[in-house]
Structures are given as structure tokens and as C-alpha cells.
Amino acid sequence: MALETKRLFLRPWKESDYESLYQYAKNPDVGPIAGWPPHQSLEESRDVIKMFFADKNVMQFV
């Protein structure tokens, strides 16, 4: 499922989004506030998507 407006497009995470996730999640000012440590590698971000975001039955936001 996706949600689209003139200015916004929300869709489930894809494994191929791992580089974008890493660019965001490696920031030390982002993760700790949300309760998780900054990502240390691209592989870690890919694993997070596989484990938590790739569920086809759950809507996630990009």
C-alpha cells in the first residue's frame, strides 16, 4: 500500500533503500533519541530493513 499526495509519497521500505536509510541512521543525533544506536555500516542498515521494515503486511514510511 502507498499513500500519495501532490507533495508526499509514502510507501513500504524496500531492501534497496538501505543506502538512504544508512545516510539517515548513521547520524549520532538521530538514533539515540529514537532508542537505537547509530548505524555503523551499510550492511547494518540493510539488515534492519530485512528484519523490521520488509514485512509486506505492515505499512512503513520513508
C-alpha positions in Angstrom: 0.0 0.0 0.0 1.2 3.5 -0.7 -0.1 7.0 0.0 0.5 9.8 -2.4 -0.4 13.5 -2.4 0.9 16.4 -4.5 3.9 16.8 -2.2 4.4 13.4 -0.5 4.8 9.8 -1.4 4.8 7.2 1.4 5.4 3.5 0.6 6.8 0.4 2.4 10.5 0.2 2.8 12.4 -1.9 0.2 15.7 -3.6 0.7 17.1 -1.4 -2.0 16.5 1.6 0.3 19.4 0.6 2.6 21.8 3.3 1.4 19.2 6.1 2.1 18.4 4.6 5.5 22.1 4.5 6.3 22.6 8.1 5.4 19.9 9.0 7.9 20.6 6.4 10.6 24.3 6.9 10.9 23.8 10.3 12.3 24.5 10.2 16.1 21.9 12.8 16.7 19.1 10.7 15.3 19.1 7.1 16.6 19.7 7.6 20.3 16.6 9.9 20.6 14.6 7.1 19.0 16.1 4.4 21.2 18.6 2.8 18.8 22.3 3.3 18.3 23.6 5.0 15.1 24.1 2.5 12.2 27.8 1.6 11.7 27.6 0.2 8.1 25.5 -0.1 5.0 25.1 -3.8 5.9 23.6 -3.0 9.2 21.0 -0.7 7.5 20.2 -3.5 5.0 19.7 -6.0 7.9 17.4 -3.6 9.7 15.2 -3.2 6.6 15.1 -7.0 6.2 14.3 -7.6 9.8 11.9 -4.8 10.7 10.6 -3.0 7.6 10.2 -5.5 4.8 7.0 -7.0 6.1 4.5 -6.7 3.3 1.6 -6.6 5.7 2.8 -3.5 7.6 2.8 0.0 6.2 6.1 1.7 6.8 7.0 5.3 6.0 10.0 6.6 4.0 
